[in-house]
C-alpha cells in the first residue's frame, strides 16, 4: 500500500495549489453475499411468434402442419417454434387444439417474449459504510496480510446485517450483469426474475487511503479517499468524512 500511497500523493501534488495536510490508512468491512437467482431472457417478440399466437388465439389448430399451411412457412420452422412456445408455457393443448395460456396471452399483449433460464449463482459485496452493494470487479480483489485499523465511522448495526431486501439484491445483480434497461429497443435483455436463496458469508476488511488537502488558492480543506476494492476515489466516503470532520480540519489546519 505504501507504493500506492506514494503514487497518489505525487498525482495530488501535481497541482501546486494543493497541500497535503494529513494522510491516513484504515479499512472498511465488506461482506460477501452468495445469491442464487432465477433469470429470464426478455426480448421483443418476433413477427412469426406473434402471428402464431394470434392465429392460435383466433382459430382451432390441432398441429403444426395446419399452422404451416395457413402462414405459408416451412413446417420445420413452425414445429420448432410451437415446441418452444409449449416448453415455456405460452401455449398448451386442450381438447386436441392449441390454446394460449394466461402467460401466452399476457406476453402477446405486451409484445415481449420471456424465456426462463437456468438458475444461476453470484457473489455480491455489501459495504456497511455505504449501506449498499458495491459494483466490484472480482479480478481486482486482493488478500491483504497487514491491514490498518477499522474505519472510525463504521455502522455497527449494518455490519451485522445478513438479510437484504429482494429489490436491493436484484438491482445489484442487474448492475453486476451489465444488462440494463437502457439497451436499445428490440435488444435481448437478461432480467433477474426471482431471488431463490441468499447466504451471507464472511466479512473481509479492505484498505482505504485518506488524504486531507488544503487548496491554498481558495483556502478550503477537502478530502480524497482511495478505495482499494473499487480501485478508485470513493465519493461516498469523502462526503461522509467531510460532513463529520470539516469543522475539525479547519481548527487543526487553518
SULSULUR-V306899 format. One record per backbone hydrogen bond with DSSP energy under -0.5 kcal/mol. NH is the residue of the N-H (numbers start at 1). CO is the residue of the C=O. Records with the same first field share a line. If there is no record, write none. Layout:
NH = CO ; CO
This chain:
5 = 1
6 = 2
7 = 3
8 = 4
9 = 5
10 = 6
11 = 7
12 = 8
13 = 9
14 = 11
15 = 12
16 = 14
18 = 15
19 = 214
21 = 19 ; 212
22 = 212
24 = 210
26 = 208
27 = 149
28 = 206
30 = 204
31 = 126
32 = 30 ; 202
33 = 124
34 = 32 ; 199
35 = 33 ; 122
36 = 197
37 = 120
38 = 194
39 = 37
40 = 191
41 = 115
42 = 40 ; 189
43 = 113
45 = 111
50 = 46
51 = 47
52 = 48
53 = 49
54 = 50
55 = 51
56 = 52
57 = 53
58 = 54
59 = 55
61 = 59
67 = 63
68 = 64
69 = 65
70 = 66
71 = 67
72 = 68
73 = 68
77 = 74
78 = 74
79 = 75
80 = 76
81 = 77
82 = 78
83 = 79
84 = 80
85 = 81
86 = 82
87 = 83
88 = 84
89 = 86
90 = 85
91 = 85
92 = 99
94 = 92 ; 97
97 = 94
98 = 61
99 = 92
101 = 90
105 = 101
106 = 102
107 = 103
108 = 104
109 = 105
110 = 106
111 = 107
112 = 107
113 = 43
114 = 112
115 = 41
116 = 114
117 = 39
120 = 37
122 = 35
124 = 33
126 = 31 ; 124
127 = 132
128 = 29 ; 126
130 = 127
131 = 127
132 = 127
134 = 125
136 = 134
138 = 136
140 = 137
141 = 138
147 = 145
151 = 27
154 = 151
156 = 154
159 = 155
160 = 156 ; 157
161 = 157 ; 158
169 = 165
170 = 166
171 = 167
172 = 168
173 = 169
174 = 170
175 = 171
176 = 172
177 = 173
178 = 174
179 = 174
180 = 178
183 = 180
187 = 184
189 = 42
191 = 40 ; 189
193 = 38 ; 191
194 = 38
196 = 36 ; 194
197 = 36
199 = 34
201 = 32 ; 199
204 = 30
206 = 28
208 = 26
209 = 226
210 = 24
211 = 224
212 = 22
213 = 211 ; 222
214 = 19
215 = 213 ; 220
216 = 17 ; 214
219 = 215
220 = 215
222 = 213
224 = 211
226 = 209
227 = 225 ; 232
228 = 207 ; 226
231 = 227
232 = 227
234 = 225
235 = 233
238 = 234
239 = 235
240 = 236
241 = 237
242 = 238
243 = 239
244 = 240
245 = 241
246 = 242
249 = 245
250 = 246
251 = 247
252 = 248
253 = 249
254 = 250
